[in-house]
């Protein structure tokens, strides 16, 4: 398909129709578009404004194949457990089918973006780990929303990173750069559609957990 894109989509439309799109066409995605997505990702806030991010744009078939192998190794276990636990849930079955498709066709994805952070990753105390990842995931969400606005399919995945040691070796990362998220990008096989989410009143408490005064409240344009 010819590459035509813009970022004129209203923010609310991008947010309400963004979803994990795993079935992607092998059609090329230009460097100009990928770099613009990352430029928009860089507008996100980071802890202490450190801006310690690094982004790896993967196009080399050998590097993609390395990530694909790691992804399939992890999914063999994850997928088997998921299908066993959700044998009677058709919706979850469809989701696992999409994840399986992505694993099977990973090498065909035109471009894979890996979001990384400089600096050591500390697991203790907990606030250190949460602060660490809090400096990369806002930018990843920026990238996902920008991809949606441009008509690209994308999904945040982490299965290829189950072994940080292997991921560093595949990507040539030094010890002080940690891969945090993998985002396969491409033009979607199908079309975007509305997402299904629980009503806001079911997940919001006031002051203390379980106090749900907005239970049953409508959300969206009809509630305005």
Residue pairs with C-beta under 8 A, 6 or more apart in sequence:
1 25
1 27
1 187
3 28
3 29
3 30
3 33
5 33
5 150
5 151
5 152
6 149
6 150
7 40
7 146
7 149
7 150
8 149
9 148
9 149
11 145
14 145
14 148
14 149
15 145
16 194
16 195
17 148
17 192
17 193
17 194
17 195
18 144
18 145
18 148
18 192
18 195
19 192
19 193
19 195
20 98
20 154
20 155
20 156
21 153
21 154
21 155
21 188
21 192
22 98
22 99
22 101
22 102
22 153
22 155
22 184
23 98
23 101
23 102
23 105
23 153
23 188
23 189
23 190
24 102
24 105
24 108
24 109
24 110
24 153
24 184
24 185
24 186
24 187
24 188
24 189
25 110
25 186
25 187
25 188
25 189
26 108
26 109
26 110
26 186
27 110
27 186
27 187
28 110
29 110
29 111
29 152
29 185
29 186
29 187
31 57
33 150
33 152
34 57
34 111
34 113
34 185
36 146
37 113
37 143
37 146
37 147
37 150
37 152
37 185
38 55
38 57
38 113
38 143
40 142
40 143
40 146
41 55
41 115
41 139
41 140
41 142
41 143
41 146
42 51
42 53
42 139
42 142
43 139
43 142
44 138
44 139
44 141
44 142
45 138
46 52
46 53
46 135
46 136
46 138
46 139
47 131
47 132
47 134
47 135
50 119
50 135
52 117
52 118
52 119
52 135
53 115
53 116
53 117
53 118
53 135
53 136
53 139
54 116
54 117
54 118
54 177
55 113
55 114
55 115
55 116
56 113
56 114
56 116
56 171
56 173
56 179
57 111
57 112
57 113
58 64
58 67
58 111
58 112
58 113
58 114
58 171
59 110
59 111
61 107
63 170
63 171
64 106
64 107
64 109
64 112
65 107
66 166
66 170
67 106
67 112
67 114
67 160
67 167
67 170
67 182
68 103
68 106
68 107
68 160
70 159
70 160
70 161
70 162
70 163
70 166
70 167
70 170
71 102
71 103
71 106
71 157
71 159
71 160
71 182
72 103
72 106
73 162
74 159
74 160
74 162
75 99
75 100
75 103
75 159
78 159
79 96
79 99
79 100
79 103
82 92
82 96
83 93
83 96
86 92
86 93
86 96
102 109
102 155
102 157
102 184
103 159
106 184
109 184
109 185
109 186
110 185
110 186
111 184
111 185
111 186
112 182
112 183
112 184
112 185
113 143
113 182
113 183
113 185
114 167
114 171
114 179
114 181
114 182
114 183
115 136
115 139
115 140
115 143
115 179
115 180
115 181
115 182
115 183
116 136
116 173
116 177
116 178
116 179
116 180
117 132
117 133
117 135
117 136
117 177
117 178
117 180
118 176
118 177
119 132
119 176
119 178
120 176
121 129
121 132
121 178
122 128
122 129
122 132
123 129
133 180
136 180
136 181
137 180
137 181
140 156
140 180
140 181
140 183
143 154
143 183
144 154
144 156
144 183
147 153
147 154
147 183
147 185
148 154
148 192
151 187
151 188
152 185
152 186
152 187
152 188
153 185
153 186
153 187
153 188
153 189
154 183
154 184
154 185
155 183
155 184
156 181
156 182
156 183
157 181
157 182
157 183
157 184
158 181
158 182
159 182
160 167
160 182
161 167
161 179
161 180
161 181
161 182
164 178
164 179
167 173
167 179
168 174
168 175
168 177
168 179
171 179
173 179
199 216
199 217
199 218
199 219
200 214
200 217
200 219
201 212
201 214
201 215
201 216
201 217
201 219
202 212
202 215
204 212
204 214
205 211
205 212
206 212
206 213
206 214
217 223
